[in-house]
């Protein structure tokens, strides 16, 4: 996730999973949409950080490599820990 937007040839997938909630894998086009979808999932289901399953918030490229993650507060981070998008 070293770019805020995905190139046309690559797709990112956001992984969402929490206790008592559906597990989702959603294609995203940029770090902003990943952040927004994560916070909507968190708020809709009313989950706390301790409810999140391992890997929840990870963003993977088309080969399955983790390229970033969304933290509980909705911030998007790249694989090097650099902030990509501030939560809204």
C-alpha positions as a Markdown table, in Angstrom:
| # | Residue | x | y | z |
|---|---|---|---|---|
| 1 | Unk | 0.0 | 0.0 | 0.0 |
| 2 | Unk | 2.8 | 2.3 | -0.8 |
| 3 | Unk | 0.4 | 4.4 | -2.9 |
| 4 | Unk | -2.9 | 5.9 | -1.8 |
| 5 | Unk | -4.5 | 4.6 | -4.9 |
| 6 | Unk | -4.1 | 1.3 | -6.6 |
| 7 | Unk | -2.7 | 1.1 | -10.2 |
| 8 | Unk | -5.2 | -0.3 | -12.8 |
| 9 | Unk | -3.4 | -3.6 | -12.9 |
| 10 | Unk | -3.5 | -4.3 | -9.2 |
| 11 | Unk | -6.4 | -4.9 | -6.8 |
| 12 | Unk | -6.4 | -4.6 | -3.1 |
| 13 | Unk | -8.7 | -6.7 | -0.8 |
| 14 | Unk | -9.7 | -5.5 | 2.7 |
| 15 | Unk | -10.3 | -8.3 | 5.2 |
| 16 | Unk | -12.9 | -7.7 | 7.9 |
| 17 | Unk | -13.7 | -10.2 | 10.7 |
| 18 | Unk | -14.9 | -9.9 | 14.3 |
| 19 | Unk | -16.6 | -12.1 | 16.8 |
| 20 | Unk | -20.3 | -12.4 | 16.1 |
| 21 | Unk | -20.0 | -10.5 | 12.8 |
| 22 | Unk | -19.8 | -11.7 | 9.1 |
| 23 | Unk | -16.3 | -12.2 | 7.7 |
| 24 | Unk | -15.9 | -10.0 | 4.6 |
| 25 | Unk | -13.3 | -9.6 | 1.9 |
| 26 | Unk | -13.9 | -6.4 | 0.0 |
| 27 | Unk | -12.1 | -5.1 | -3.1 |
| 28 | Unk | -10.9 | -1.5 | -2.5 |
| 29 | Unk | -9.4 | 1.0 | -4.9 |
| 30 | Unk | -7.5 | 3.2 | -2.4 |
| 31 | Unk | -6.6 | 3.6 | 1.3 |
| 32 | Unk | -9.4 | 6.1 | 1.8 |
| 33 | Unk | -12.1 | 3.6 | 0.8 |
| 34 | Unk | -10.5 | 0.9 | 2.8 |
| 35 | Unk | -10.5 | 3.2 | 5.9 |
| 36 | Unk | -14.1 | 4.2 | 5.3 |
| 37 | Unk | -15.3 | 0.6 | 4.8 |
| 38 | Unk | -13.4 | -0.5 | 8.0 |
| 39 | Unk | -15.0 | 2.2 | 10.1 |
| 40 | Unk | -18.5 | 1.5 | 8.7 |
| 41 | Unk | -18.1 | -2.2 | 9.6 |
| 42 | Unk | -16.8 | -1.4 | 13.1 |
| 43 | Unk | -19.6 | 1.1 | 13.8 |
| 44 | Unk | -22.4 | -0.9 | 12.2 |
| 45 | Unk | -21.7 | -4.0 | 14.3 |
| 46 | Unk | -20.6 | -2.0 | 17.4 |
| 47 | Unk | -17.4 | -4.0 | 17.7 |
| 48 | Unk | -14.5 | -3.2 | 20.1 |
| 49 | Unk | -10.9 | -3.7 | 19.3 |
| 50 | Unk | -10.9 | -6.9 | 21.4 |
| 51 | Unk | -13.7 | -8.3 | 19.2 |
| 52 | Unk | -11.6 | -8.2 | 16.1 |
| 53 | Unk | -10.2 | -11.4 | 14.7 |
| 54 | Unk | -6.5 | -11.8 | 13.8 |
| 55 | Unk | -5.9 | -10.1 | 10.4 |
| 56 | Unk | -9.0 | -7.9 | 10.6 |
| 57 | Unk | -8.2 | -4.7 | 8.7 |
| 58 | Unk | -5.4 | -6.1 | 6.6 |
| 59 | Unk | -5.2 | -5.0 | 3.1 |
| 60 | Unk | -3.7 | -7.5 | 0.6 |
| 61 | Unk | -2.6 | -7.2 | -3.0 |
| 62 | Unk | -3.7 | -9.6 | -5.8 |
| 63 | Unk | -1.1 | -12.1 | -4.8 |
| 64 | Unk | -2.2 | -12.2 | -1.2 |
| 65 | Unk | 0.7 | -10.2 | 0.3 |
| 66 | Unk | -0.2 | -7.9 | 3.1 |
| 67 | Unk | 0.5 | -4.3 | 1.8 |
| 68 | Unk | -1.1 | -2.4 | 4.6 |
| 69 | Unk | -3.6 | -2.4 | 7.4 |
| 70 | Unk | -6.4 | -0.3 | 8.9 |
| 71 | Unk | -6.1 | 0.3 | 12.6 |
| 72 | Unk | -9.1 | 0.3 | 14.9 |
| 73 | Unk | -9.3 | 4.1 | 14.8 |
| 74 | Unk | -9.6 | 3.9 | 11.0 |
| 75 | Unk | -6.2 | 5.1 | 10.0 |
| 76 | Unk | -4.6 | 3.4 | 7.0 |
| 77 | Unk | -1.0 | 2.4 | 7.3 |
| 78 | Unk | 1.3 | 1.0 | 4.6 |
| 79 | Unk | 3.5 | -2.1 | 5.1 |
| 80 | Unk | 6.3 | 0.0 | 6.5 |
| 81 | Unk | 4.1 | 1.6 | 9.1 |
| 82 | Unk | 3.8 | 4.9 | 7.4 |
| 83 | Unk | 0.5 | 6.7 | 7.7 |
| 84 | Unk | -1.4 | 6.7 | 4.3 |
| 85 | Unk | -4.8 | 8.1 | 5.3 |
| 86 | Unk | -6.0 | 9.8 | 8.4 |
| 87 | Unk | -9.4 | 8.5 | 9.7 |
| 88 | Unk | -12.3 | 10.9 | 9.0 |
